[in-house]
Amino acid sequence: MTKLLPLRFASACSALALAACSAVSGAPPKGADDTPEAAEAAAMKEVGGKAAGLIVWSSSRVGNHDLFTMKTDGSDVKQITKGDEVDWFPRFSPDGQKVLFCRSKQGWVSERDANNSDKWDIFTVKPDGSEPTKVVENASWGSWISNDEILYVRGTKIFRKKLSDDKETQIMSSEGVADLDGALLQQPELSSDGKRIAITLRGSKRETGLWDIAKKTWTQTGQGCQINWTPDHSAIYWVHPTGNGGSRILKMPIADGKPPQDADVDKMELMDLPGRRSHEYFPELSSDGKWLVWGITQRGHDHDTADYEIYLWEVGTPAEKAVRLTYNSGNDRWPDIFIPSAVPEPVAAKPPAEPEAEDKPVKQASRDKKRKRSAP
């Protein structure tokens, strides 16, 4: 039985973690379409139709990484960005009205340079591809805090900014912190109470953990990468360098900013797809926590070039019920999912309370009595 060692010890998987969770090599291949089998197509329609949502992801299928959308049943594939730049790490706004993404400043740039801020800007675009807008210069790894506020990285620093103005606020730096040792910060995700950030470390450190903003302290949560909060923020999930295909997705409860000690890793498994295609990365849960979308490859690991395909799974069902949504030999990575039915209905403002119906006659009767007492 695999155990999660106490945090003060190095993980037995650290050597694997050094080889995994990294993107190394050259430009991606242009992809060619494949056709799903009849049973696969039927499963896509059944499972994806139940989700009734929209997926956005980055794909090299036209020769460069652009953004595409499709329905959750794999149909209606549309290219929403195009050009010589690399577009990747797309994220739906909470209301689904915009997509936040990273764009290279010019031409081909590898994901291994994700923290070289001089090579990237952050943009928004509508899901139909209209209104592409640069919102931050010299930054990467953008994520949403609200419909009007984002979080992003410049190398070793994390900032937040409202889209409605130009002011940005630095909320942390890994420089000068012994536990972080100036590490590069990737994929920061802010907790719902605004107290902690889930972060993947690279460079001088290779681990995942939580940064307490007020206390300025670091809590390691394990080896691996691509850490994120569950939608209810009661747990984290991330890619761990173990499993059927050399990686799997784990989920760990968090209480008061702390992970459990000596937890059983196997019991924390969220997804490890059976079969030959099981090298798993880029996990993202829907905002209601009911659906997982992620990428899987059968051969290779490279985030820029390997033939990752996008999968969809209804959380809580058997892993075998997951469905493959893309059938293209290009590189498909970093999906996100938007479920319209999961967006809370806006609370209508209540009209001012009307005076009780009895008040008027009671007050009138009181005035009538006063008139009678004052009459001669």
Sequence and secondary structure as in RCSB ss.txt:
>XXXX:A:sequence
MTKLLPLRFASACSALALAACSAVSGAPPKGADDTPEAAEAAAMKEVGGKAAGLIVWSSSRVGNHDLFTMKTDGS
DVKQITKGDEVDWFPRFSPDGQKVLFCRSKQGWVSERDANNSDKWDIFTVKPDGSEPTKVVENASWGSWISNDEI
LYVRGTKIFRKKLSDDKETQIMSSEGVADLDGALLQQPELSSDGKRIAITLRGSKRETGLWDIAKKTWTQTGQGC
QINWTPDHSAIYWVHPTGNGGSRILKMPIADGKPPQDADVDKMELMDLPGRRSHEYFPELSSDGKWLVWGITQRG
HDHDTADYEIYLWEVGTPAEKAVRLTYNSGNDRWPDIFIPSAVPEPVAAKPPAEPEAEDKPVKQASRDKKRKRSA
P
>XXXX:A:secstr
  B   TTS  TTHHHHHHSS   SS      B    HHHHHHHHHHHHHH  EEEEEE TTSS EEEEEETTS 
S EE   SSS EEEEEE TTSS EEEEEESSS   GGGTT GGGEEEEEE TTS   EEEEES EEEEEEETTEE
EEEETTEEEEEETTSS EEEEEESTT TTTTT EEEEEEE TTSSEEEEEEESS  EEEEEETTTTEEEEEESSE
EEEE TTSSEEEEEES STTS EEEEEE BTTB  TT BGGGGEEE   SS  EEEEEEE TTSSEEEEEEESS 
  TTTS  EEEEEETTS GGG EE   BSS EEEEEEE GGGS             TTHHHHHHHHHHHHHHHH 
 
